[in-house]
Structures are given as C-alpha cells and as structure tokens.
Amino acid sequence: MTIAEPDSATPDIKAAARLAQERVSHSDVPIPHDRRRDIARPPGPSPLRALRGMAAPGAAPWFMIGLERTYPVMAHMRLMGEHAYALTDPAAIVEVFIDHGRQTMKGRGLQGAKAVLGNGLLTSEGEVHLRNRRLVQPAFHRDRIAAYAADMVSLAEAHEASWSEGRTFDMQADMAALTLAIVGRTLFGVDLRGDAREVGDALEALLSGMGTRLLLGPQVLRIPTPARRRALEASARMDAMVQRIIDEHRAMGDNGDMLSMLLAAQEEGVGLDDAQVRDEAMTLVMAGHETTAMTLTWTWMLLSQHPERAEWLHEELDAVLAGRTPTMADMASLPRTRAVVAEAIRLYPPAWIQGRRLLADVEVAGWTIPAGALTFASQFALHRSPRWWESSLAFRPQRWIDADGAFSEDAPGQPRGAWFPFGWGNRRCIGEQFAWTEATLVLATLAQRWAPQLMPGADVTPMPAVTLRTRNGMPMVLRRR
Ligand code: HEM
C-alpha cells in the first residue's frame, strides 16, 4: 500500500503550539510538588555542578558515571529548583522503580515529550495508561511478533541491495532508514521510505528537538527557538500524515498490521478514539524506531573494533544459517547473535537514563525521599559499573552465554537493578520482544555476508539525545566477508 503525499503547505505554527501545550498540560494524575524544607539530603553535587553535569552538551552520561562512583547508593541535588535524587545502587533502584513503581509518575522529560506523543503509552499515567496498555498489548503477542519477523527479514534483505563493496556511508542514518521501514511496514502497512520520505525528516526534527526537553523539562516549549519551530512543524506534518493513514485504515478494514489492531481493540465495547490511536501510533514510531537503529549501529561499531568477536559471531551464522534467510524459528539457535546485541545494549544502552517523580514519600536506604521529588537512574552508569560487571568496559558477548550454551540475561551474574535496558514493571518496554527479534534477525541477515569497518579516526563519542547516539553519525566502509 502507498500513502498520499504529505501536505506541502506550511503548517499553522500557532495552532501546533496550542495543541502541543494542551497535550503537555494534560496529566492523568495530579503532579505533587516538593515544597517541604525538612527533607532528606544525602550527600551530592552542588546545584551548579548538577546543572552543568546534566545540561552541558554531551556531559550527562559521564556525569551519571561520576555520581555512581562517588555516591554508591544515592546522591541528592537541587536541579532547576527541584529536589532530585540520583539512584546509584541496584537495590535502591529496585525499591523505587519496582517496589514503589505504582507510587511514581514519569519525570520531567517525558512530561515534555507529551507535546509530541500526547497521551500515548510512554507518557500517559494511572488508569488511562493501564487500560491503553491492555488494549495495545495484543499487537505485541508472540504470534504477531512472528508475523512481523518475516517483514523484518525481507526488509533487511531488500535494504541489503543498496550495500556494495567499498561504499562509505553513515551507518547510523542507514540503520535508521531500515528500522523506519520496518516500523512503517509492521505498524502502518506502508512503505515510509518511498512516498512519505518526509516522515524521516520530521522524526529527525522531533527527536533532535526533544533531546533538550528531556533534560530541561516542558517549560522550554514556550521559548521561541528555531528548534522549537522545526519540532512543531514536524509534529503538525506527522499529525496530518498519521490521521490520513488512520482514515485509510478505517475505510479498508483489517490490514494485518499493528494499526489495524489498535483500531479494532475494545474493552467492554469501548475502543480507542482517533486522538488516542494517533498518540499510540506516534509513540510506537518514536519509541520503536531510533532505539533499535542505535542498537544495531553500536553493534556494527563494536564488531568492527573487535574482529575476534566478529569471527565468533560469523562461526555461528555460518553453522546455523549457511547462507539461508533467517526466520523467527532460528532465534533460539542464534545465542551468539543475541549475545552480541545484548553486549552492545549493555555498553551503549539506547535508553540511557530513566526518571520518575514520586507520588508519595518513599523510604530508600534509610532516607525518606519526599512526594514530589524527582528520582532517576542511569542505565549507562549501572551497565558500565565495575561493581557489578567483570571487565565492565570490555566488549565480551560471551558473558551472556550460560553453561548450556544458551543465551541468558542472567548469565553474567549481575544483581537485579544493574541491568535494565527496557525498564521495569508495568512501565516496562512493550516493544522489548519486538526489539530483540528485530535486532537479532537483522544482524543475522546482514552479518552473514558483510563485515562493515569503522572509518579510521571517526569520532564515536556517545552523545545523549532522546537515545544515546553519536555527534556525527557512524562513518563506516562496507566490506564483504
Ligand atoms: C533496543 C530497543 C529498545 C529499547 C532499549 C527500549 C527501551 C525502553 C525503555 C527503557 C522503556 C521504559 C521507559 C520508562 O519507563 O520511562 C520503554 C518503554 C516503551 N517502549 Fe521501548 N525500547 C526499545 C524498543 C521499542 C520498540 C521496538 C517499541 C515498539 C515497536 C517500543 C515501544 C515502547 C513503548 C510503547 C513504551 C512505553 C511502555 C509503557 O509505559 O507502557 N520500544 N522502552
């Protein structure tokens, strides 16, 4: 199926800004504030250091690592006028994010992201979130993932046609194009690369604009910067496009894709209206596209930097697949492929920080953190901590293989709370199995025949945006195996 060309008319920015503000101000639970003076203040950095550490370009992941080393349980700081607690110990993280998960709501960043994502699964709260999670869940059932797996592999093979020996290119942009195609096909049943090329540009504008909001909160929405204008324009274009796709789906009936399932989903005779379907669809595109693209990008970089590990992976691909197209049924026979993906996610977690605002006082390690305070934990810091991981900075995919030779997330022996790439509990990533399947099968498809090499001298310093990316892409040259 192809979709109509996007509107080329300039969107009405004032209307888009009004809509964004409306979406942000919508909250399903009242936001408490931490006005009390007598609250717990375990040691932590000064307000100036905290602001610099969180807001200076590129600094935040390293600042998180510094906190984890200096304050081994938690650190208190004042951040933009609020009390914030960085949780640096796995047990403390489990206490807040899992044991007291229901007494929290999302932090500042995702409140701000409502401007674009509305009240979708990532940003909604309370009862609305629970009901919509039940309605969306069937689209991620095992059988559905198996059906999407066939699309994932066929799109990877089609994508491979653009790869040729010696071609130099930006792997980050290349993987983003592939995962966008996969999301487009599985979610909307359309080719987002062809007619609607503009989706990629709109997403880019939205994601880069959202990076700042994530750290500074929704108030930046009111500051009229060029980035805000670009993000609002992009949001309006995406809105128009998603609405058109919804209208076409309603007219056509079940298309076998995720959007058809969302349109048909009902609980006690009540389904999702167009605005809710739009918010969920937008959320799935945004949450599901760049995260997996970055997982694959960092994976290719690490394989290029560690030829002996690439060799270890190739042995498995040659033995199990021997050149044929992988399928969902091969997943269990590809433990090394999955381990390579897991190790890339450990070192370069696409979701590198997670925040929550407390809705009630919570006891953590002898301190009472008050209702209204912000808490956060960083996957980047915990996944790289020498306290919980042997040779913590080494790329050692073998650590994920258990004594029976199977892939196991428990194999490295890390405590609960030191490994959380997909989050927790009822807010755990709904796309987790989708992402494992996609990353494993795309890697298996392409790494059978290709060993892309990092360009010498490339700057691959991680750069925190919505996901953990690099500042200037990932320049690589294509080499056949
Ligand atoms: C490697 C890839 C991915 C990573 C690392 C990742 C990570 C995460 C994390 C950490 C959260 C929790 C956020 C929080 O609690 O604040 C989350 C939630 C979510 N993710 Fe993913 N994700 C990935 C892929 C996907 C995919 C492929 C999809 C959809 C196709 C998706 C859809 C979602 C949605 C809808 C939520 C919100 C769930 C809820 O709150 O009910 N993600 N993801």
Residues whose N, C-alpha, C, O or C-beta is under 5 A from the ligand:
A	BS01	HEM	L121 L122 R133 L284 A287 G288 T291 T292 T295 P350 A351 Q354 F420 P421 F422 G423 N426 R427 R428 C429 I430 G431 F434 A435
